[in-house]
Amino acid sequence: MTTTAPTGTAHGQHRWYVAREHLRPTRFGEPAIAGVVWAVRPTIGNGADRRIIGGPSYFTSRTKALAYAHRQARLTYGTPRNRKAHQ
């Protein structure tokens, strides 16, 4: 399913970057994954001009991080059904 931004918006420029990040340094004797969490960062721009525009939101699972990113995208751009009504 392909989704596009409604007419008159910064077409696809506002996105949410989901990645694993170290929340704290790993302590001696811990596995390398001990201080890692999923982070969602809002970004804006295209290609090399992409910039982070806000602080991260941390989650314990990838599923929760992706759900949050999708919710934020729906709040910004609407649902596919809403977009068709505005075009």
Summary of the structure (lengths in Angstrom):
residues: 87
radius of gyration: 16.2
end to end distance: 18.2
largest distance: 57.1
contacts: 191
relative contact order: 0.23
helix: 30%
strand: 26%
